[in-house]
Amino acid sequence: MGNKQGKEEDGPSKKSSSDEKTKGATGESIPSRKRLPVSESTEESIPGVTGRRTKRHSNSDVTKSSAAKGRSTMPQQTTHVISPSAVWKNEGAEVVELTIKHDRLVVAAIDFGTYGSGFALCTRSDYKKDRNKIFVHTWNSGTAITNKAPTTVLIKPNGRDYVSFGYEAERDFVDMDPSEQKKHYLFRQFKMKLFNNAELSESTKLKDITDKELPAVDVFAAVMRFFRESLQKRLDTKSTEDFSYDDVYWVVTVPAIWDLRAKQFMRKAAEKAGLKDSQLSLALEPEAASMYCRKVPVEISTQRDGAKQIASLPTGSKYLVLDLGGGTIDITAHEVTSDGGLKELHQASGGYYGGTCVNEEIMKFFIRLFGGPVIMRLKEENPGDYLDLMNDIEMKKCTFSPKMNKEKITLRLPVTLLTAYREDTECEIEESLENTTFADDVHIKRDKMTISKKLFHTFFKNSVDNVVRIIKEILDTPGMSDVNTLLAVGGYAESPLMTETLKTVFAHKKVVIPTDPSLAVLKGAVIYGFEPEIIASRVCRYTYGIAKQGIWQEGDPESKKLPQTTRKGLHWCDDVFDKHVEVGQVVKVGEFQEPKDYFAVEGQELALLDFYASTQKNPRFVDEPGCTCVGSFVLDLSGKNSRENILVRIGVGGTELEVEAKEEKTGRVFKSYCNFLP
């Protein structure tokens, strides 16, 4: 689709059938809306073209379209009807602006982690005074106060409402009578179920620790609802200022390497939890951490005398951001610009190589030693003991270092595990151990197991080797040779083994770790909520475009072929993806792309622009795999007696796509916003 005038190749955009209805910004029904035709401005309007939408079929349940409304069913997008309300004084043109930009009097952030989660908030007034005033919710583990709680949620037998979250959820479950445990659901460390899940949809199920199932979207929504209600309690008790829930803008962090499907899934879960779409942004975890490290001095140099010097990274610095989380490893590259902003140099790379991968290796060892049926019996019959074992493994993993003085790591084994083994095998585990390959490295005496440092180190190998591999691949990329700093954040960055490995393998680089690496993403998400423009430019992760009716071409599906034709006898084609921004393109925040021509059919009162994102570089249709609707833009064209030519352009904002549509005859400008997926 070109944007030059005088050609016939471009046709009318997607227009809804006359009986189609949708909800406007005020909730009223809008009859007879039509999708704005897309064409070169010299193309004559086509008599009889009503823009009837064809039924769409998508390979993705997440992006499956509705035949009735012709739009994405997940997430439910807000459609805005725009009426004149303001004047764009700078250019003297009438501006039809829908004031949906949130004031962000309060920004609340949720760091939804694989192993641990937390939330933070800050008022705009406090943020302007001192960025260090970001409030981070704390949790009581029973033995210590922590900034994050385990991503564990206890859900009622109805499968929707939560009982408790975090440490409290685990304690509540353990304290329950076994009969009650069987009725309730306890989910833990379930975030990674969204990673690279080609079948992800609203019907996707999750299994709790005893293999009972619930829809994944309900489990994620329950956690977000807990955070929302916890924030409301905080606001209700805050006496210095009077805020309502509508004053809150939410930022939810997601891994940069998640696909479009998973990011939209998180939006749907947030919607079910009561977080309004207009009050929500997704932030990429490494970007948020990078923002935090730009706004808070983080570089620490230790001198021989032990003194520490703290300084910010200087302008022009190029550095890798290593977000080493519990589930994913996200690595990207940034450059500090002269105005203090950040320029993305390399798209995020990574994979499922985080800290929980080490836990999984340890559990594989347990299964080899005790047998899968015995471990499953422990989970089903004594889930409390199973949780205690998991927590002990986590603690030993986090503190393990090859340089530690101890030659053995000790784990406490539940008596119920040893009993289950004895009953299932009619042998004692101590005797069986002597006949395994672990005989020299593992010893069990009563309820204590000791593992040699050498064997325990091997549990980290797959995770650490892959982290090192990805870093080397990025540093070997053209333009990355002058990157001299590695900024490591995330809970896994607190692992002595991980940090020692990075400093050894990349001895020629400076490895920088913030004081609280596990909080960098969370606090950075709050900063992102207030100052999304800090990321001055980024490499676009998706192709963005508009649904239209173009010219049917040989090889296009017959189902897309419309009976109406152009003056040259060419048939119109339904569901065509009209590209505005391409994946991989470097886009600057606040800068608009070149406009494209569209036209409104004579007599059309309402016109609809559907905006789509795609993982493909050149998608042909909006219902192809990897495409999803991210917003809709309704133009009020009442009172028009002739065809109206309209120019449409898209600007990439920090958290939204800014859309402007200009009537060529009147100069009137329509403005709106839709989701920009980072």
C-alpha positions as CSV (number, residue, x, y, z in Angstrom):
1,M,0.0,0.0,0.0
2,G,1.6,3.2,-1.1
3,N,0.8,6.6,0.1
4,K,1.1,8.5,-3.2
5,Q,-2.0,9.7,-4.9
6,G,-3.2,8.8,-8.4
7,K,-3.1,5.0,-8.3
8,E,-5.8,2.4,-8.2
9,E,-4.0,-0.4,-6.4
10,D,-5.3,0.6,-3.0
11,G,-8.9,0.0,-2.0
12,P,-11.4,0.6,0.7
13,S,-10.5,-0.3,4.2
14,K,-12.4,-2.6,6.5
15,K,-16.0,-1.4,7.0
16,S,-18.4,-3.0,9.3
17,S,-21.8,-4.2,8.1
18,S,-24.8,-1.9,8.8
19,D,-26.2,-4.0,11.6
20,E,-22.9,-4.2,13.4
21,K,-22.8,-2.5,16.8
22,T,-20.1,-1.6,19.3
23,K,-19.6,0.3,22.5
24,G,-18.4,3.8,22.4
25,A,-16.4,5.7,25.0
26,T,-19.6,6.5,26.9
27,G,-20.9,3.0,26.6
28,E,-23.8,3.7,24.2
29,S,-24.5,1.5,21.2
30,I,-23.2,2.8,17.9
31,P,-25.2,1.5,15.0
32,S,-24.2,1.5,11.3
33,R,-20.6,2.3,11.8
34,K,-18.4,1.7,8.8
35,R,-14.7,1.0,8.5
36,L,-12.9,3.8,6.8
37,P,-12.1,2.9,3.2
38,V,-8.5,2.9,2.3
39,S,-7.5,4.2,-1.1
40,E,-5.5,6.6,-3.2
41,S,-7.3,9.9,-3.0
42,T,-8.1,9.9,-6.7
43,E,-9.9,6.5,-6.5
44,E,-13.7,6.9,-7.0
45,S,-15.9,5.6,-4.3
46,I,-17.4,2.2,-5.3
47,P,-21.2,2.1,-5.5
48,G,-22.7,-0.7,-3.4
49,V,-19.6,-1.3,-1.3
50,T,-21.0,-1.6,2.2
51,G,-17.8,-3.1,3.6
52,R,-19.5,-6.3,4.8
53,R,-16.9,-8.0,6.9
54,T,-16.1,-11.6,6.2
55,K,-15.7,-14.1,9.0
56,R,-12.1,-14.4,10.0
57,H,-10.4,-17.6,11.0
58,S,-7.1,-17.4,12.9
59,N,-4.7,-20.2,13.9
60,S,-4.4,-18.5,17.3
61,D,-7.1,-18.7,19.9
62,V,-5.7,-15.5,21.4
63,T,-6.3,-13.6,18.2
64,K,-9.4,-15.4,17.0
65,S,-11.8,-12.9,15.5
66,S,-15.5,-12.6,16.1
67,A,-17.7,-12.9,13.0
68,A,-20.2,-10.6,14.6
69,K,-17.8,-7.8,15.4
70,G,-14.9,-8.5,13.2
71,R,-12.4,-7.8,15.9
72,S,-10.0,-9.5,18.3
73,T,-11.7,-11.2,21.2
74,M,-8.6,-11.0,23.4
75,P,-8.0,-8.6,24.8
76,Q,-11.3,-6.7,24.5
77,Q,-10.2,-3.4,23.1
78,T,-11.9,-0.1,24.0
79,T,-13.3,1.6,21.0
80,H,-13.6,5.4,21.3
81,V,-16.0,7.7,19.5
82,I,-14.4,11.1,19.0
83,S,-16.2,14.4,18.9
84,P,-14.7,17.9,18.6
85,S,-13.5,19.1,22.0
86,A,-10.3,21.1,21.6
87,V,-8.2,23.3,19.2
88,W,-4.6,22.6,18.3
89,K,-3.5,26.1,18.6
90,N,0.1,25.5,17.4
91,E,-1.1,24.8,13.8
92,G,-4.5,26.6,14.0
93,A,-6.4,23.5,13.0
94,E,-9.4,22.1,14.8
95,V,-8.3,19.1,16.8
96,V,-10.8,16.4,17.7
97,E,-9.1,14.9,20.7
98,L,-10.3,12.2,23.0
99,T,-8.7,12.9,26.4
100,I,-7.9,9.4,27.4
101,K,-4.3,10.1,28.5
102,H,-4.1,9.3,32.2
103,D,-2.9,12.0,34.6
104,R,-0.8,9.4,36.5
105,L,-1.2,11.1,39.9
106,V,-0.1,7.7,41.3
107,V,1.9,5.1,39.5
108,A,1.8,1.5,40.8
109,A,4.0,-1.2,39.4
110,I,3.7,-5.0,39.6
111,D,6.8,-7.1,39.0
112,F,5.2,-10.4,38.3
113,G,8.2,-12.8,38.7
114,T,8.6,-16.5,38.2
115,Y,9.8,-17.2,41.7
116,G,9.0,-13.9,43.5
117,S,6.7,-11.0,42.9
118,G,6.2,-7.6,44.4
119,F,4.6,-4.2,43.9
120,A,5.6,-0.6,44.4
121,L,4.0,2.8,44.1
122,C,4.7,6.5,44.1
123,T,2.7,9.7,43.9
124,R,3.6,12.2,41.3
125,S,4.3,14.9,43.9
126,D,6.7,12.6,45.8
127,Y,8.3,11.5,42.5
128,K,9.0,15.1,41.5
129,K,10.6,15.8,44.9
130,D,12.7,12.6,45.3
131,R,12.7,9.5,43.2
132,N,13.9,7.5,46.2
133,K,10.5,7.9,47.7
134,I,9.2,5.0,45.8
135,F,7.3,2.8,48.3
136,V,8.0,-0.9,48.0
137,H,5.6,-3.3,49.7
138,T,7.3,-5.6,52.2
139,W,6.4,-9.2,53.2
140,N,6.9,-11.2,56.3
141,S,8.4,-14.6,55.6
142,G,8.1,-15.6,59.2
143,T,11.8,-15.2,59.8
144,A,12.6,-12.0,57.9
145,I,11.1,-9.1,56.1
146,T,11.5,-9.3,52.3
147,N,10.8,-7.0,49.3
148,K,9.2,-9.8,47.3
149,A,7.1,-12.7,48.1
150,P,6.9,-16.1,46.4
151,T,4.7,-16.1,43.4
152,T,2.3,-18.4,45.2
153,V,-1.5,-18.0,45.3
154,L,-4.1,-19.9,47.2
155,I,-7.4,-19.9,45.5
156,K,-10.8,-20.8,46.9
157,P,-12.7,-23.9,45.8
158,N,-14.8,-21.7,43.5
159,G,-11.7,-21.4,41.3
160,R,-11.9,-17.6,41.0
161,D,-11.3,-15.8,44.3
162,Y,-8.0,-15.8,46.1
163,V,-7.5,-16.7,49.8
164,S,-4.0,-15.3,50.2
165,F,-0.8,-14.7,48.3
166,G,3.0,-15.2,48.9
167,Y,4.3,-16.6,52.2
168,E,0.8,-16.3,53.7
169,A,-0.6,-18.5,50.9
170,E,1.9,-21.2,51.6
171,R,1.3,-21.0,55.4
172,D,-2.4,-21.1,55.0
173,F,-2.3,-24.1,52.7
174,V,0.1,-26.0,55.1
175,D,-2.2,-25.3,58.0
176,M,-5.3,-26.6,56.3
177,D,-6.9,-29.9,57.0
178,P,-6.0,-32.4,54.2
179,S,-9.7,-32.5,53.1
180,E,-9.6,-28.7,52.7
181,Q,-6.3,-28.9,50.8
182,K,-8.0,-31.1,48.2
183,K,-10.7,-28.5,47.7
184,H,-8.4,-25.5,47.4
185,Y,-5.9,-24.7,44.7
186,L,-2.3,-23.7,45.4
187,F,-0.3,-22.4,42.4
188,R,3.4,-21.5,42.5
189,Q,6.0,-20.5,40.0
190,F,3.6,-20.6,37.1
191,K,4.6,-17.5,35.1
192,M,6.7,-19.5,32.6
193,K,3.7,-21.3,31.3
194,L,3.2,-18.3,29.0
195,F,6.7,-18.5,27.5
196,N,6.8,-19.9,24.0
197,N,3.4,-21.4,24.4
198,A,2.0,-21.6,20.8
199,E,-1.4,-22.9,22.1
200,L,-1.8,-20.1,24.7
201,S,-5.4,-18.9,24.9
202,E,-8.1,-18.0,27.4
203,S,-8.8,-21.7,27.8
204,T,-5.2,-22.6,28.6
205,K,-5.1,-24.5,31.9
206,L,-2.6,-24.5,34.7
207,K,-2.0,-27.3,37.2
208,D,-1.5,-26.6,40.9
209,I,1.0,-28.5,43.1
210,T,-1.5,-31.4,43.3
211,D,-2.3,-31.3,39.6
212,K,-5.8,-29.8,40.0
213,E,-6.5,-27.5,37.0
214,L,-7.9,-24.0,36.5
215,P,-7.8,-21.6,33.5
216,A,-4.5,-19.8,33.5
217,V,-6.1,-16.4,32.9
218,D,-8.0,-16.8,36.1
219,V,-4.9,-17.6,38.1
220,F,-3.0,-14.7,36.8
221,A,-6.0,-12.4,37.3
222,A,-6.3,-13.6,40.9
223,V,-2.7,-12.5,41.6
224,M,-3.2,-9.1,40.0
225,R,-6.5,-8.7,41.9
226,F,-4.6,-9.2,45.1
227,F,-2.1,-6.5,44.2
228,R,-5.0,-4.1,43.1
229,E,-6.8,-4.6,46.4
230,S,-3.6,-4.3,48.4
231,L,-2.9,-1.0,46.7
232,Q,-6.4,0.2,47.4
233,K,-5.9,-0.5,51.1
234,R,-2.7,1.4,51.0
235,L,-4.4,4.4,49.4
236,D,-7.3,4.2,51.9
237,T,-4.8,4.5,54.8
238,K,-2.6,7.2,53.3
239,S,-3.6,10.4,55.1
240,T,-1.3,13.0,53.4
241,E,-3.3,13.1,50.1
242,D,-6.7,12.0,49.0
243,F,-6.5,9.6,46.0
244,S,-9.0,7.4,44.4
245,Y,-8.4,4.2,42.4
246,D,-9.0,6.1,39.1
247,D,-5.9,8.2,39.9
248,V,-3.7,5.2,39.7
249,Y,-1.8,4.2,36.6
250,W,-0.5,0.6,36.5
251,V,2.7,-0.7,35.0
252,V,3.1,-4.5,34.7
253,T,6.5,-5.9,33.9
254,V,7.0,-8.6,31.3
255,P,10.1,-10.3,29.9
256,A,11.3,-8.7,26.7
257,I,11.6,-12.1,24.9
258,W,7.9,-12.9,25.5
259,D,5.9,-13.1,22.3
260,L,2.9,-11.0,21.3
261,R,0.5,-13.7,22.4
262,A,1.9,-13.7,26.0
263,K,1.9,-9.9,26.3
264,Q,-1.7,-9.7,25.2
265,F,-2.6,-12.5,27.6
266,M,-1.2,-10.5,30.5
267,R,-3.4,-7.5,29.4
268,K,-6.4,-9.8,29.4
269,A,-5.6,-11.1,32.9
270,A,-5.2,-7.5,34.1
271,E,-8.5,-6.6,32.6
272,K,-10.2,-9.5,34.5
273,A,-8.5,-8.3,37.7
274,G,-10.1,-4.9,37.3
275,L,-7.2,-2.9,35.9
276,K,-8.7,-0.7,33.2
277,D,-7.0,-0.8,29.8
278,S,-6.6,3.0,29.8
279,Q,-4.8,2.8,33.1
280,L,-2.3,0.1,32.1
281,S,1.0,-0.2,30.4
282,L,3.3,-3.2,30.0
283,A,7.0,-2.5,30.6
284,L,9.9,-4.7,29.4
285,E,11.9,-5.9,32.4
286,P,15.4,-5.0,31.1
287,E,14.2,-1.6,30.0
288,A,12.7,-0.9,33.4
289,A,15.9,-1.9,35.1
290,S,17.9,0.2,32.7
291,M,15.7,3.2,33.5
292,Y,16.2,2.7,37.3
293,C,20.0,2.5,36.8
294,R,20.0,5.7,34.8
295,K,18.0,7.6,37.4
296,V,19.6,6.1,40.6
297,P,23.4,6.1,41.0
298,V,24.4,2.4,40.7
299,E,28.0,2.1,39.7
300,I,30.0,0.8,42.6
301,S,33.8,0.7,42.6
302,T,35.5,-0.9,45.5
303,Q,39.0,0.5,46.3
304,R,41.8,-1.4,48.1
305,D,40.8,0.4,51.4
306,G,37.3,-0.7,51.0
307,A,35.8,2.7,50.2
308,K,33.0,2.8,47.7
309,Q,32.4,5.4,45.0
310,I,28.9,5.7,43.5
311,A,28.4,7.3,40.2
312,S,25.9,7.3,37.3
313,L,26.8,5.9,33.9
314,P,28.1,8.8,31.7
315,T,26.6,10.1,28.4
316,G,27.6,8.0,25.4
317,S,28.0,4.8,27.5
318,K,27.0,1.6,25.8
319,Y,26.1,-1.2,28.0
320,L,24.4,-4.6,28.1
321,V,21.4,-4.9,30.5
322,L,21.3,-8.5,31.8
323,D,18.0,-9.1,33.5
324,L,18.7,-12.4,35.3
325,G,15.4,-13.4,36.6
326,G,13.9,-16.6,38.1
327,G,12.5,-17.8,34.8
328,T,13.8,-15.9,31.8
329,I,17.1,-14.3,31.0
330,D,16.6,-11.0,29.1
331,I,19.6,-9.3,27.6
332,T,19.5,-6.1,25.6
333,A,21.9,-3.2,24.8
334,H,21.4,0.5,25.5
335,E,23.3,3.7,24.8
336,V,23.0,6.8,27.0
337,T,22.0,9.8,24.9
338,S,23.1,13.4,25.4
339,D,19.8,14.4,26.9
340,G,20.0,11.6,29.5
341,G,17.6,9.3,27.6
342,L,18.3,5.8,26.3
343,K,18.7,4.4,22.8
344,E,18.1,0.8,22.2
345,L,21.0,-0.7,20.2
346,H,19.9,-4.4,20.1
347,Q,16.7,-6.3,20.3
348,A,16.3,-8.4,23.4
349,S,17.7,-11.9,23.4
350,G,17.4,-14.6,26.0
351,G,15.6,-17.7,27.0
352,Y,14.3,-19.8,29.8
353,Y,17.7,-20.0,31.6
354,G,16.9,-18.3,34.9
355,G,17.3,-19.4,38.5
356,T,14.4,-21.8,38.5
357,C,16.2,-23.8,35.8
358,V,18.6,-24.7,38.6
359,N,15.8,-25.8,40.8
360,E,14.5,-28.0,38.0
361,E,17.9,-29.7,37.6
362,I,17.9,-30.4,41.3
363,M,14.4,-31.9,41.1
364,K,15.6,-34.1,38.2
365,F,18.3,-35.4,40.5
366,F,15.7,-36.1,43.2
367,I,13.5,-38.0,40.7
368,R,16.5,-40.1,39.6
369,L,17.3,-40.8,43.2
370,F,13.9,-41.4,44.7
371,G,11.8,-42.1,41.6
372,G,9.0,-40.1,40.1
373,P,6.1,-41.9,41.8
374,V,7.6,-41.3,45.2
375,I,8.0,-37.5,44.6
376,M,4.5,-37.4,43.2
377,R,3.2,-39.1,46.3
378,L,4.9,-36.6,48.5
379,K,3.3,-33.7,46.6
380,E,-0.2,-35.3,46.7
381,E,-0.2,-36.7,50.3
382,N,2.1,-34.2,52.1
383,P,2.1,-31.0,50.0
384,G,3.3,-29.1,53.1
385,D,6.4,-31.2,53.4
386,Y,7.0,-30.8,49.6
387,L,6.9,-27.0,50.0
388,D,9.4,-27.1,52.8
389,L,11.7,-29.2,50.7
390,M,11.4,-26.7,47.7
391,N,12.1,-23.7,50.0
392,D,15.2,-25.4,51.4
393,I,16.5,-26.1,47.9
394,E,15.8,-22.5,47.0
395,M,17.8,-21.2,50.0
396,K,20.8,-23.4,49.3
397,K,20.8,-22.5,45.6
398,C,20.8,-18.8,46.3
399,T,23.8,-18.9,48.6
400,F,25.9,-21.5,46.7
401,S,29.3,-20.5,45.6
402,P,32.2,-22.5,44.3
403,K,34.5,-20.5,46.6
404,M,32.5,-21.3,49.7
405,N,34.5,-23.0,52.5
406,K,32.0,-25.9,52.9
407,E,32.7,-28.9,50.8
408,K,29.1,-30.2,51.1
409,I,25.6,-28.7,50.9
410,T,23.1,-30.1,53.4
411,L,19.4,-30.5,52.6
412,R,16.8,-31.6,55.2
413,L,14.6,-34.4,53.8
414,P,11.0,-34.7,54.9
415,V,10.4,-37.9,56.9
416,T,7.3,-38.5,54.8
417,L,9.6,-38.7,51.7
418,L,11.8,-41.3,53.3
419,T,8.7,-43.3,54.4
420,A,7.1,-43.1,51.0
421,Y,10.3,-44.5,49.4
422,R,10.5,-47.3,51.9
423,E,6.9,-48.3,51.4
424,D,7.1,-48.1,47.6
425,T,10.4,-49.9,47.1
426,E,10.7,-52.0,50.4
427,C,14.2,-50.7,50.7
428,E,16.0,-48.0,52.7
429,I,17.2,-45.0,50.6
430,E,20.7,-45.3,52.3
431,E,21.1,-48.8,50.9
432,S,19.8,-48.0,47.4
433,L,22.1,-45.0,47.2
434,E,25.2,-47.2,47.3
435,N,24.3,-48.7,44.0
436,T,23.8,-45.4,42.1
437,T,26.2,-43.1,40.3
438,F,25.7,-40.6,43.2
439,A,27.3,-42.9,45.8
440,D,30.5,-40.8,46.0
441,D,28.8,-37.4,46.1
442,V,25.6,-37.9,48.1
443,H,25.1,-39.2,51.6
444,I,21.9,-39.6,53.6
445,K,21.7,-40.1,57.3
446,R,18.3,-40.1,58.8
447,D,16.6,-36.9,57.6
448,K,19.7,-35.1,56.3
449,M,21.2,-35.3,52.8
450,T,24.7,-34.0,52.0
451,I,25.7,-33.2,48.4
452,S,29.2,-32.6,47.3
453,K,30.1,-29.1,46.1
454,K,31.2,-30.6,42.7
455,L,27.8,-32.3,42.1
456,F,25.8,-29.3,43.3
457,H,27.8,-27.1,40.9
458,T,26.6,-29.2,37.9
459,F,23.0,-28.2,38.6
460,F,23.9,-24.6,37.4
461,K,25.8,-25.6,34.3
462,N,23.0,-25.5,31.7
463,S,21.7,-22.2,33.0
464,V,25.1,-20.4,33.3
465,D,26.5,-21.8,30.1
466,N,23.5,-20.4,28.1
467,V,23.7,-17.0,29.8
468,V,27.4,-16.7,28.8
469,R,26.6,-17.9,25.3
470,I,23.9,-15.3,24.7
471,I,26.1,-12.5,26.0
472,K,29.0,-13.5,23.7
473,E,26.6,-13.7,20.7
474,I,25.4,-10.1,21.4
475,L,28.9,-8.8,21.9
476,D,30.0,-10.3,18.6
477,T,27.2,-8.5,16.8
478,P,28.3,-5.6,14.5
479,G,28.3,-2.4,16.4
480,M,28.6,-4.0,19.8
481,S,32.4,-4.2,20.0
482,D,32.7,-1.0,22.1
483,V,30.2,-2.2,24.8
484,N,32.4,-2.2,27.9
485,T,29.8,-2.5,30.7
486,L,27.5,-5.3,31.7
487,L,24.7,-4.2,34.0
488,A,23.3,-7.3,35.9
489,V,19.9,-7.0,37.6
490,G,17.2,-9.4,38.8
491,G,17.1,-11.9,41.6
492,Y,19.5,-14.3,39.9
493,A,22.1,-11.5,39.8
494,E,22.4,-12.0,43.6
495,S,23.7,-15.5,43.1
496,P,27.4,-15.6,44.0
497,L,28.0,-18.3,41.4
498,M,26.4,-16.2,38.6
499,T,28.3,-13.0,39.5
500,E,31.6,-14.8,39.9
501,T,31.1,-16.4,36.5
502,L,30.4,-13.1,34.8
503,K,33.4,-11.4,36.3
504,T,35.7,-14.3,35.3
505,V,34.4,-14.9,31.8
506,F,34.1,-11.2,30.9
507,A,37.1,-10.0,32.9
508,H,37.8,-7.4,30.2
509,K,34.4,-5.8,30.8
510,K,33.1,-3.9,33.8
511,V,30.3,-5.9,35.6
512,V,28.0,-3.5,37.4
513,I,25.4,-4.7,40.0
514,P,23.0,-2.3,41.7
515,T,22.7,-2.4,45.5
516,D,19.3,-4.1,45.2
517,P,19.4,-6.0,41.9
518,S,16.1,-7.7,42.6
519,L,14.4,-4.4,43.0
520,A,15.8,-2.7,39.9
521,V,13.0,-3.9,37.6
522,L,10.2,-3.0,40.1
523,K,11.4,0.5,40.9
524,G,12.3,1.0,37.2
525,A,8.7,0.2,36.3
526,V,7.5,3.1,38.5
527,I,9.9,5.4,36.7
528,Y,8.7,4.1,33.4
529,G,5.1,5.0,34.4
530,F,6.1,8.6,35.0
531,E,8.8,9.0,32.3
532,P,8.2,6.6,29.4
533,E,10.0,9.0,27.1
534,I,13.4,8.1,28.7
535,I,13.6,5.4,26.0
536,A,14.2,7.9,23.3
537,S,14.3,5.3,20.5
538,R,13.8,1.6,20.3
539,V,13.9,-1.2,17.7
540,C,10.3,-1.9,16.9
541,R,9.4,-5.4,17.9
542,Y,6.2,-5.6,15.8
543,T,4.8,-4.5,12.5
544,Y,1.9,-2.1,13.0
545,G,-0.8,-1.5,10.4
546,I,-4.5,-0.9,9.7
547,A,-7.1,-3.4,8.4
548,K,-8.4,-2.4,5.0
549,Q,-9.9,-3.7,1.8
550,G,-7.2,-3.8,-0.9
551,I,-7.0,-5.3,-4.4
552,W,-7.4,-9.1,-4.5
553,Q,-4.4,-10.8,-6.0
554,E,-3.8,-14.1,-7.6
555,G,-3.0,-16.6,-4.9
556,D,-5.1,-14.8,-2.2
557,P,-7.7,-16.9,-0.5
558,E,-11.0,-17.0,-2.4
559,S,-12.7,-16.3,1.0
560,K,-11.1,-12.8,0.9
561,K,-12.4,-12.0,-2.5
562,L,-15.3,-9.5,-2.5
563,P,-17.9,-9.3,-5.4
564,Q,-17.4,-5.5,-5.7
565,T,-14.8,-4.3,-8.3
566,T,-12.8,-1.3,-9.2
567,R,-13.2,0.7,-12.4
568,K,-10.6,-1.6,-14.0
569,G,-12.6,-4.7,-13.0
570,L,-10.3,-5.8,-10.1
571,H,-12.0,-7.3,-7.1
572,W,-11.6,-5.9,-3.7
573,C,-9.9,-8.1,-1.1
574,D,-10.9,-8.3,2.6
575,D,-8.8,-8.2,5.7
576,V,-5.7,-6.7,4.1
577,F,-2.9,-5.6,6.5
578,D,-1.9,-2.0,5.5
579,K,1.6,-1.6,7.0
580,H,2.6,1.7,8.7
581,V,5.6,0.6,11.0
582,E,7.8,-2.4,10.3
583,V,9.3,-4.9,12.8
584,G,13.0,-4.1,13.3
585,Q,12.5,-0.5,12.3
586,V,14.2,2.1,14.6
587,V,11.5,4.4,15.9
588,K,11.9,7.6,17.8
589,V,9.5,8.5,20.6
590,G,7.2,11.3,19.6
591,E,8.1,11.1,15.9
592,F,5.4,10.3,13.4
593,Q,5.7,8.0,10.4
594,E,4.8,9.1,6.9
595,P,1.0,9.5,6.5
596,K,-1.2,7.4,4.2
597,D,-4.3,8.3,2.3
598,Y,-7.7,6.8,3.2
599,F,-11.2,7.8,2.1
600,A,-14.7,7.7,3.4
601,V,-17.5,6.5,1.2
602,E,-20.2,9.1,0.5
603,G,-22.9,9.1,3.2
604,Q,-20.7,7.3,5.7
605,E,-21.5,8.7,9.2
606,L,-19.0,6.6,11.3
607,A,-15.8,5.1,10.1
608,L,-13.6,2.6,11.9
609,L,-9.8,2.1,11.8
610,D,-8.7,-1.2,13.4
611,F,-5.0,-1.2,14.3
612,Y,-3.1,-4.4,14.3
613,A,0.3,-5.6,15.5
614,S,2.1,-8.5,13.8
615,T,5.3,-10.5,14.5
616,Q,5.8,-10.8,10.7
617,K,7.7,-8.2,8.6
618,N,5.2,-8.1,5.7
619,P,1.9,-9.7,6.8
620,R,-0.6,-9.9,4.0
621,F,-3.8,-10.2,6.1
622,V,-4.7,-9.2,9.6
623,D,-5.9,-12.6,10.6
624,E,-2.6,-14.4,9.9
625,P,-0.8,-16.2,12.8
626,G,1.1,-13.6,14.8
627,C,-1.4,-10.8,14.2
628,T,-3.6,-9.2,16.9
629,C,-5.8,-6.2,17.2
630,V,-4.3,-3.5,19.6
631,G,-6.9,-0.8,19.2
632,S,-9.8,0.8,17.3
633,F,-10.3,4.4,16.2
634,V,-13.8,5.6,15.3
635,L,-14.3,8.8,13.3
636,D,-17.5,10.8,13.4
637,L,-18.2,11.7,9.8
638,S,-21.8,12.9,10.2
639,G,-22.9,15.7,8.0
640,K,-20.6,14.7,5.1
641,N,-22.3,14.9,1.7
642,S,-19.4,13.7,-0.4
643,R,-16.4,11.4,-0.2
644,E,-13.9,12.5,2.4
645,N,-10.1,12.0,1.9
646,I,-8.3,11.4,5.2
647,L,-4.6,11.3,6.0
648,V,-3.6,8.9,8.8
649,R,-0.3,8.8,10.5
650,I,1.1,6.9,13.5
651,G,3.5,8.1,16.1
652,V,5.3,5.8,18.6
653,G,5.0,7.1,22.1
654,G,6.5,5.7,25.3
655,T,3.5,3.5,26.2
656,E,1.1,4.1,23.4
657,L,0.7,4.5,19.6
658,E,-0.5,8.0,18.9
659,V,-2.8,8.1,15.9
660,E,-3.7,11.3,14.0
661,A,-6.3,11.4,11.2
662,K,-6.7,14.6,9.2
663,E,-9.6,15.5,7.0
664,E,-8.1,16.9,3.8
665,K,-10.9,19.3,3.0
666,T,-11.5,20.8,6.5
667,G,-8.0,20.4,8.0
668,R,-9.7,18.9,11.1
669,V,-7.5,16.5,13.0
670,F,-8.6,13.5,15.0
671,K,-6.3,12.2,17.7
672,S,-6.4,9.0,19.7
673,Y,-4.2,6.4,21.3
674,C,-3.9,2.6,21.3
675,N,-1.7,0.1,22.9
676,F,2.0,0.1,21.9
677,L,3.4,-3.3,22.8
678,P,7.0,-3.0,23.9
